[in-house]
Amino acid sequence: MSEGKLYAVKNDEGKYWDFEDQDDFWPLDISDCPTTPSKEQAEIVADEQGGHVVTLVEEPEKVVLTKEQAKIVKDAHDNKIPACHIANKSDDEELLMNAYVNGYTVEKDKRYLVELDGLVTTDNAQQYLTKKNGKWFACRRMPGMHQDFTDEELNAAPEWAQQLNREEVTDDEQ
């Protein structure tokens, strides 16, 4: 048995051998068990019944890259010698080559919620730094309001807002 692989036998009509019933080739959606973990068993069936062995391998996970790393990989796809492009642009060749081959996602910017300590509404709802139409103000936590900020956004905020404590927002809270 090969680790992490399954095998199927497919004939020229696009049907798959059923390893459970072992009596015929069937369309994939009808076959009870179209795969086996044994490459040897699949090869025997292909030899005896016709068809060819198809190897099923789990799709590798995509690599998470920074925006800068993603640009290097994207540009490498347009380069005649992608490996050289990646080697010339980054010290992390293995990670970026993995991303080039298996795909990648770009990491999300960290986002922060800024609680305005001691500032509450008359019904005791906590107030948070909020921005709308270029204006900064206090508001209770409300969906649709711009209250989760990147470092870049907070660094462009008024000086008094830059000095407030930031709490990182997780994906669950966004």
Residue pairs with C-beta under 8 A, 6 or more apart in sequence:
1 37
1 38
1 39
2 37
2 39
4 57
4 58
5 37
5 39
5 55
5 56
5 57
6 35
6 36
6 37
6 55
6 56
7 35
7 36
7 37
7 38
7 39
7 41
7 42
7 53
7 54
7 55
7 56
8 16
8 17
8 34
8 35
8 36
8 42
8 53
8 54
8 56
9 16
9 17
9 25
9 42
9 45
9 46
9 49
9 51
9 52
9 53
9 54
10 16
10 17
10 51
10 52
10 54
11 17
11 25
11 49
11 50
11 51
12 50
12 51
13 25
14 27
15 25
15 26
15 27
15 28
16 25
16 26
16 27
16 28
16 31
16 34
17 24
17 25
17 31
17 34
17 45
17 49
17 51
18 24
18 25
18 26
18 31
18 32
18 33
18 34
19 33
19 34
19 35
19 36
19 41
19 45
20 32
20 33
21 32
21 33
25 49
25 51
26 34
28 34
35 56
36 42
39 53
39 55
42 53
43 53
45 51
46 52
46 53
60 102
61 102
62 99
62 102
62 103
62 104
62 105
63 95
63 98
63 99
63 102
63 103
63 104
63 105
64 104
64 105
64 106
64 107
65 73
65 95
65 96
65 99
65 104
65 105
65 106
65 107
66 106
66 107
67 106
67 107
69 90
69 92
69 95
69 96
69 99
69 104
70 99
70 104
70 106
72 85
72 86
72 89
72 90
72 96
73 86
73 96
73 99
73 100
73 104
75 85
75 89
76 82
76 83
76 85
76 86
76 96
76 100
77 100
79 85
82 100
83 93
83 97
86 93
86 96
86 97
86 100
87 93
90 96
108 171
109 150
109 151
109 152
110 150
110 151
110 168
111 148
111 149
111 150
111 168
111 169
111 174
112 148
112 149
112 150
112 151
112 154
112 166
112 167
112 168
112 169
113 128
113 141
113 147
113 148
113 149
113 166
113 167
113 169
113 173
114 128
114 129
114 147
114 149
114 154
114 161
114 164
114 165
114 166
114 167
115 126
115 127
115 128
115 164
115 165
115 167
116 126
116 127
116 128
116 129
116 138
116 164
117 164
117 165
119 126
119 127
119 138
120 126
120 127
121 127
121 140
125 140
125 141
126 140
126 141
127 138
127 139
127 140
128 138
128 139
128 140
128 141
128 147
129 136
129 138
129 147
129 149
129 157
129 161
129 164
130 136
130 137
130 138
130 139
130 145
130 146
130 147
131 137
131 146
131 147
131 149
131 153
131 157
132 145
132 146
136 157
136 158
136 161
139 145
139 147
141 147
148 169
148 174
149 157
149 166
154 161
154 162
154 166
155 162
